[in-house]
Amino acid sequence: MTTFRGAVPAVRDARTLFGQTMGLVAVTAGVFALGAYAGRGSSSGVGWVCFAGAFGCLIGMRFAVRGAATAATGLLIAFGFLMGLACAPAVAYYAATDPQAVWQAGGATALFMAGLGAVGYGARRDLSSLARLSFFALVALVIFGVVLIFVNIPNGSLIYSVLGLVVFAGLTVVDFQRLRISNNMASAPLIAASIFLDALNVFFFFLRIFARRD
């Protein structure tokens, strides 16, 4: 039997996994905030390098969870910090130009994640079809975002943000159901990373909406 930290069985009850995962989400959010503060004066070039490093941490986590859980947790913390550094220029810009939008986006994100998380965690129906639909919708959203770079579409930014919230509503519901049906403690860092990314994307979509000026 695969074990977590040797003497502790990998299979735990759902409540224990929920607490472990959400604790990791909170820690990741904390180190993200620290990274965003530390990198507030950095350039966009540094941000892209940090983003690549964060992506590397995600890949490493997929291998680390099969062995040492401590390594996976360490990579999750490094991922959060590097994402904070990567997003620091954007966060600093909004904080300087429209701090009210930052607080509004933060509050809306908390409500969004709590509401959709409760729906996903309480859902008894298999949501695997929603997971596939949300994945393809995410791909379409990325393509639409690229199109917006080259084509001026009226209210394109608002449309993109609203569609993004719809897509990540589905992904959030799916991730929280995955959290409920999983009983392997070793999966906690990966699920935590996924939920954190859901929240981070939702935050920036709300930020784009609240920071709009007519």
Secondary structure, 3 states (H helix, E strand, C coil): CCEECCCEECECCHHHHHHHHHHHHHHHHHHHHHHHHHCCCCCHHHHHHHHHHHHHHHHHHHHHCCCCHHHHHHHHHHHHHHHHHHHHHHHHHHHHHCHHHHHHHHHHHHHHHHHHHHHHHHCCCCCHHHHHHHHHHHHHHHHHHHHHHHCCCCCHHHHHHHHHHHHHHHHHHHHHHHHHHCCEHHHHHHHHHHHHHHHHHHHHHHHHHHCCCC
